[in-house]
Amino acid sequence: MKIGIIGGGNMGSAFAKGLRKNLKGACVVISDKKHAGKKIVESNIAAARNADVLILAVKPQDLAECLRGLRGAISKNCIVISIAAGVKVNKISRLLRHKFVCRVMPNLLATIGKSISTWYAPGFNAGQKLIVKNILRAVGEEIGVKSDDYIDKASCISGCGPAYVWYFMENLIKAGVSLGLTEAVSRKLTSQTFLGAAKMGTGVAERDGGIKNLRLAVTSKKGTTEQAIKIFEKKKMPAIFSAAVKAAYKRTKELSK
Ligand SMILES: NC(=O)c1ccc[n+]([C@@H]2O[C@H](COP(=O)([O-])OP(=O)(O)OC[C@H]3O[C@@H](n4cnc5c(N)ncnc54)[C@H](OP(=O)(O)O)[C@@H]3O)[C@@H](O)[C@H]2O)c1
């Protein structure tokens, strides 16, 4: 199976690595501006020609130009997968003049094979959907959804999500230092705590009440953690999370106009 990738940056490279490692029979060809220079249109066409699957991994602002250059170069049954944030399936279909377009929202964890990718593929048959799933499983896990809007919403959780987690880590490190720990110790404590908590919480989070029960196991009545959680509640942490995610969603809508 020939898989062309347009754009060899963070995400394009992560997909190439995952596909080469995990998808049997995949022949991956990448085209990127950095290497192709002025011959970028020819290079993109070479990656797209006779491809069974074409992954579009350029920035949203570069997508329209890229699609115009690819018009007419793609086989009729090629599965086009766009990972560009905020760009709807219809727009890609129209600019490319191509029927089979799937929109995907992966995340940066694709770099280590741990992405969670949501995908929307209107008009795809079961065989085509299976190809999409297998491509995405090469970089992590996947969930099929029923609309562009669902992708927009999901992207505010899982697309942006790694940044939220790392922001929390940054602040926990700072809080440790403010208590008098050395920065090195605070970093190590935070890093290992997140690793363990993520491992122990994975899967458990998918069960009703699972993640809350884990938290409660650490939060003894009248204990120290309880005091910290009380502050999170008093400062309205749940409302802060909700407002932050809504702001991300609003921005997604502005960008996809
Ligand atoms: N990074 C994330 O966490 C993340 C998560 C989910 C989805 N995404 C989506 O993934 C896409 C790629 O993001 P990224 O972080 O991988 O960006 P990136 O690192 O900037 O990679 C994009 C690459 O495409 C190249 N390029 C630009 N125009 C091109 C063209 N016409 N033909 C071929 N290559 C071209 C760029 O070259 P130049 O730099 O020389 O322009 C760059 O090397 C974006 O649409 C983004 O919305 C990213």
PDBQT file of the ligand as one rigid body, heavy atoms in Angstrom, charges set to zero:
ROOT
HETATM    1  N1  LIG A 301       1.413  19.640  16.480  1.00  0.00    +0.000 N 
HETATM    2  C1  LIG A 301       0.325  19.157  17.061  1.00  0.00    +0.000 C 
HETATM    3  O1  LIG A 301       0.246  18.942  18.289  1.00  0.00    +0.000 OA
HETATM    4  C2  LIG A 301      -0.883  18.840  16.212  1.00  0.00    +0.000 A 
HETATM    5  C3  LIG A 301      -1.936  18.091  16.757  1.00  0.00    +0.000 A 
HETATM    6  C4  LIG A 301      -3.025  17.784  15.946  1.00  0.00    +0.000 A 
HETATM    7  C5  LIG A 301      -3.067  18.234  14.623  1.00  0.00    +0.000 A 
HETATM    8  N2  LIG A 301      -2.050  18.973  14.143  1.00  0.00    +0.000 N 
HETATM    9  C6  LIG A 301      -2.137  19.434  12.735  1.00  0.00    +0.000 C 
HETATM   10  O2  LIG A 301      -1.113  18.797  12.032  1.00  0.00    +0.000 OA
HETATM   11  C7  LIG A 301      -0.686  19.632  10.952  1.00  0.00    +0.000 C 
HETATM   12  C8  LIG A 301       0.846  19.679  10.951  1.00  0.00    +0.000 C 
HETATM   13  O3  LIG A 301       1.281  20.218  12.200  1.00  0.00    +0.000 OA
HETATM   14  P1  LIG A 301       2.815  20.140  12.602  1.00  0.00    +0.000 P 
HETATM   15  O4  LIG A 301       2.897  20.526  14.019  1.00  0.00    +0.000 OA
HETATM   16  O5  LIG A 301       3.411  18.838  12.121  1.00  0.00    +0.000 OA
HETATM   17  O6  LIG A 301       3.388  21.334  11.669  1.00  0.00    +0.000 OA
HETATM   18  P2  LIG A 301       4.885  21.540  11.150  1.00  0.00    +0.000 P 
HETATM   19  O7  LIG A 301       5.850  20.913  12.100  1.00  0.00    +0.000 OA
HETATM   20  O8  LIG A 301       5.015  22.992  10.808  1.00  0.00    +0.000 OA
HETATM   21  O9  LIG A 301       4.922  20.684   9.804  1.00  0.00    +0.000 OA
HETATM   22  C9  LIG A 301       4.354  21.095   8.582  1.00  0.00    +0.000 C 
HETATM   23  C10 LIG A 301       5.388  20.888   7.499  1.00  0.00    +0.000 C 
HETATM   24  O10 LIG A 301       4.762  21.067   6.223  1.00  0.00    +0.000 OA
HETATM   25  C11 LIG A 301       5.659  21.822   5.403  1.00  0.00    +0.000 C 
HETATM   26  N3  LIG A 301       4.880  22.449   4.317  1.00  0.00    +0.000 N 
HETATM   27  C12 LIG A 301       4.291  23.679   4.283  1.00  0.00    +0.000 A 
HETATM   28  N4  LIG A 301       3.663  23.857   3.095  1.00  0.00    +0.000 NA
HETATM   29  C13 LIG A 301       3.859  22.728   2.375  1.00  0.00    +0.000 A 
HETATM   30  C14 LIG A 301       3.444  22.307   1.088  1.00  0.00    +0.000 A 
HETATM   31  N5  LIG A 301       2.721  23.082   0.266  1.00  0.00    +0.000 N 
HETATM   32  N6  LIG A 301       3.801  21.059   0.676  1.00  0.00    +0.000 NA
HETATM   33  C15 LIG A 301       4.545  20.245   1.477  1.00  0.00    +0.000 A 
HETATM   34  N7  LIG A 301       4.996  20.615   2.717  1.00  0.00    +0.000 NA
HETATM   35  C16 LIG A 301       4.633  21.828   3.152  1.00  0.00    +0.000 A 
HETATM   36  C17 LIG A 301       6.274  22.801   6.356  1.00  0.00    +0.000 C 
HETATM   37  O11 LIG A 301       7.444  23.368   5.820  1.00  0.00    +0.000 OA
HETATM   38  P3  LIG A 301       7.832  24.894   6.290  1.00  0.00    +0.000 P 
HETATM   39  O12 LIG A 301       8.011  24.847   7.777  1.00  0.00    +0.000 OA
HETATM   40  O13 LIG A 301       9.086  25.154   5.524  1.00  0.00    +0.000 OA
HETATM   41  O14 LIG A 301       6.675  25.763   5.875  1.00  0.00    +0.000 OA
HETATM   42  C18 LIG A 301       6.532  21.897   7.578  1.00  0.00    +0.000 C 
HETATM   43  O15 LIG A 301       7.772  21.202   7.453  1.00  0.00    +0.000 OA
HETATM   44  C19 LIG A 301      -1.318  20.999  11.174  1.00  0.00    +0.000 C 
HETATM   45  O16 LIG A 301      -2.356  21.219  10.238  1.00  0.00    +0.000 OA
HETATM   46  C20 LIG A 301      -1.888  20.937  12.576  1.00  0.00    +0.000 C 
HETATM   47  O17 LIG A 301      -3.123  21.638  12.673  1.00  0.00    +0.000 OA
HETATM   48  C21 LIG A 301      -0.952  19.264  14.888  1.00  0.00    +0.000 A 
ENDROOT
TORSDOF 0
